[in-house]
């Protein structure tokens, strides 16, 4: 039996809002995501969903509990090893696209590949392939300011997938878009995820989008429960 692509075991995360006040954002939050599974996480703002995604993506550490990616316990690994796993195994998509304005769409997708050691020709070929998959071949040389909101977010999806991660983490990836654009962009994201066979944990307020994923979880009092 294959290991889960992502396993979170009894995560606890607290923030100190000034002594003696303490806020517990996550309390015994646990989940497993199987290879190829796409899971929705439905939660209101301030519920801890972004904190959980940051811990799952090795951008933050829990106060207690464990994180495993593809069977490797990563919680106690040295920073260099965690950084390598995050670069190679995890892709991130946020509500805002965070594309670098001075680079073209293709260059934005190439940059994480170059950081991982790919040659420029290989990185640009991969960028062209991904842009073609989301219908943006003709926009490859356009800078972010020359793209619509939906196009910007599709480029952000491509950038997240550039290094072939096994896990995609997305925080309200269509939250800044109007309903019609949101639906089209989500279709593009799901097509990319399904084609590659990767796993995904996608936070969203949109219950219609959540229902199109394999499983729905809710964040409730710092825990993940079946939705």
N, C-alpha and C positions, 0 to 999 in steps of 0.2 A: 504493500500500500504506500502511495506517495505521501511524503510529508506535506503538511499544509504550506502554502506559499507564505502565509503570514499567520503567526500565532501570538496572541497577546494573552498573558496569563496574570490575572489579578493585579492589574495596574492601579497604583495609587499615586496621585499627584496633588500636592498642596502648594498654595501660594500664601505668603505672609503679607497681609494688608496693613502691616504696622503692629508692633507688639501691643497686647498679646493676641490680637486678632489673627485668625488663620482660616483660609478658605480651602476646603477640600473639593477639587474640581473633578477628579476621578477617584472612585472607590471600588476596588475589586472589579475593574472593567476587563472583561475577557472575551476573546473571539478567536475563531479559526476560519481561514478562507482557503478553500481547496484550489488546486490548479485549475485555471480557466473559469473560476467562479467570479461573478460580478455582484457585489453586495452594496445595497443602499444603506446609508446611515441618515436617518431623519431626526433632526434635533433643532431646537430654536437657538438663536444667538445667545451666547453666554453659557451654554450648557456643557461645554468642555469638548465639543467635537473637534475644534481646531487643535486643541492640546493633544487629544488622542492621535490625530493624524500626524502631528509633529513628532510624537514619541514613536509611532509606527514607522515613520520615515527616517528615524535616527537623527532628527534635528534637535531633539530634547530628550532628557532622560527622566524616567519615573523615579519617585521617591522609594517605591518598592514595586515588586512584580518583575516580569520577564517579557522580553520580545525575542522572537525567533523568526528568521527569514530563510525559507527553503531549508528548514531543519537546523540552521546554525543559530545557536543562542548568541545574541549580539549585545546584550545589555552590558556585560562587563568587559567587552573587547577594547583594546587600545584605540585612541582616536583615529589613527591612520587606517586601521583595519575597518572601522565603522565607516569612515569616509569612502573607502573603496567599495564597500558593499552598497552604500547609498548611491554612489555614482553608477555602479554596474547593474544593480538589481531593482532600483526604485525610480519611478518617474513621478513628477509632481505637476498638478495643474491647479491653479488658483482661480478665484473669482475674477481677478484682474489679470490680464495676460502677462504683464511684466516682460514684454519683449524689449530688447535694447534698441532705442530709436535710431541710432546711427547705422544700424546694419539692416540689410534686406531680409525678407522673409526666409530665403534659403540660408543666408549666413547665420541667422538666429538659430536655425535648426542644426547647422554645422558646428556651432561653437561647443556644445557639450561633447560632441564626438572628438573634436580637436583636443579638448581638455583630457579626454580619455586615451589619447595617443593615436587617433586615426590620422591618416594623411588628408590633406585638403581635398584631393580628388575623390577619395573614398567618401569623405564627409559630405561633399556637395552632391555626389551621386545618390547617397542615401536621402539627403534633403529633397532632391528632385523626385525620388520615388514616393516619399511620404506626401509631398505636396500634390502629386498626381492622385494619390488615393483619396484626398479630401477635396479634389476638384479645384486646386489652386495653382496649377502649373503656370498659367498666364500671369500670376501675381508674384512669381518667385523673386523677381528683382525689385519689387516694391518695398518701401520701408513701412514700418507700422503705421505711421501717420497717414499713409496713402491707402490703408485698408479699412474696410468697415469693421464694426465691432465683432460681427460673426466671423469674418475672415481672420481677424487678429486672434480670436480664440481657437480657431482651427489650426493656425500656425503654432500656437502654444501647445496644443495637443501633439502636433508633430514633433515639437522640440522635446516634449516629455517622453516620447517613444523612440527618440533618435538612437539611443544606446541599447535598444532592445531589452528593456527591463522586464522582469517577470511579474512585477507588482506596480500598479498604478494607484496613486493616492490623489483624489480630487476633492477640493473644498469649494462647494458651490460653483462648479465650473461654468454654469450658464446663468448665474445669478444677476449679472449685469445686462442681460439681453432681454429684449421684448419677447413675448410668448412665442410668436411665429419663428423668430430667429433662434430662440432657445431650442425649439423642437428640432429644427434642421441641424443645428450644431450638435445637439445630443445624439442625433442619428449618426452623424459623422464620427463622433467619439466612440459610440458602441460598435460601429462597423470596424474601426481600427482595432479595438480591443478584441472583438470576436475573431478577426482575421489572424491576429498574432497569437491568440490563445492565452494571453496574459490574464492574471487575476486583477481585480480592482475593488477598491473601497471608495465609494463616492458619496460625499455628504451633500445633501440637497434638502431644500424646503419644499420642493415640488413633488407632491404625492403622485401625480400622474407619471412623472419620469421615474420615480422610485419603483412604481408598480411594474415597470418594464425590465427591471433587473431580476436576478435570480432569487434574491432574498432581501428582505427589508428588516433592518434593526432600528430600534429607537434608543436614544440616549435618555435615561431616566434616573435621576438622582445619582449621577456619576457612574452608572452602570449601563451596559448594553443589554437590551432585552429584545426578544422577537417582536417584530412589528406586525 
